[in-house]
């Protein structure tokens, strides 16, 4: 007897989940032999986030081409539709009315056999040109040694910059130009990599930064100019880093390659983000719009944890919103067995303060997920403890008013599995072996905000520092949340249970 996929799933008792999974794009389920495992793995996995965006299953990494178009937020992302490990990069696509609730769409970009992106559609950006959403991304293909540009020890791939235009207002169909719009790195440069284009408009000219670097010299952003996004002239380096002294075949580890540059202005300051050394760096500085030279003046780490390759866009109300990839920190085999890997961080609103420091706060839309608010005050030397019946929670601990030292702890079966200590008097934050300084002058309403979602914890400290953690030993009903006031008279505490964005962990 031949069963169709829906009937097959029904026989397995996955009625509702089955019909939801089956409403997904065809790529979401591969072979019917594995259907039972796949559905069960994703819908019953307590570690899988419930209010962060992630594909129905398999691997995701960088956010790509976020854009607001015709009343919807569109977010694309690096997707391997065939496995929960990196490889065979496509652009997944999801849409949202509010940056919180999502609908999965079919794959937007797939490698073209025999084309310049035959081995993968790497990261890139979306802009509107001539009234049409247009994607600029990096295509990779296999190439003989003399033509490769990606030098990370494998040295097989050639990266070129490709262009695709939207064929409909739902951004479902994209038409690629057959030949790359930038075919080769600047003459005379032996690059460590050449990818992740980020375009912006100045007057009627387009500018484009490309992530790159050179051995012994450091990571950099290459700057190009065009009138039509199709013909580009190389100008010079927009920014240049230094090697960190480490010796590594992967130039990202040694600071000799910068990935995913993002360049924009916010509150009259220019800001360049780039990813390298497993971290995201921010810089703010001055950009001379005549010479097209950028002078970074301040720098910092955008997130101290498992957060990488972010990409920003301008929301319709002019907020600069940042999306970022939350990496896994467990073994690849464990993610592969779970059937999913990676999640999109919550949308973060970026601003730059008067001192030129980047400020990072969860976008206000995230508050839509809140259930009933619980308000309490913690007294000196006391702690509060609760069992987490669901792993979806937001905390807000006031820091600015009483300048406390607080510890937030997660325990499973009585054992501590995660701890964040914010010590305002000592100006120090510690989470496991990660430590960093607290912003020097706290404002009265500055707070520690924490979002717990399955194995993901996003912490925002005084709107200035962020830390994304992964914890794989969380269990609903067995895990507890403990908040302790270690120093200070008292501290105000707010908590909210947060809603899941879907009924079955499929985030749509
Ligand atoms: C960053 C990155 C990008 C590249 C993409 C490939 O995570 O390595 O530089 O375009 O991922 O998936």
Boltz pocket constraint, residues with backbone or C-beta under 6 A from the ligand:
constraints:
  - pocket:
      binder: B
      contacts: [[A, 61], [A, 62], [A, 78], [A, 89], [A, 122], [A, 123], [A, 124], [A, 138], [A, 195], [A, 196], [A, 259], [A, 260], [A, 308], [A, 309]]
      max_distance: 6.0
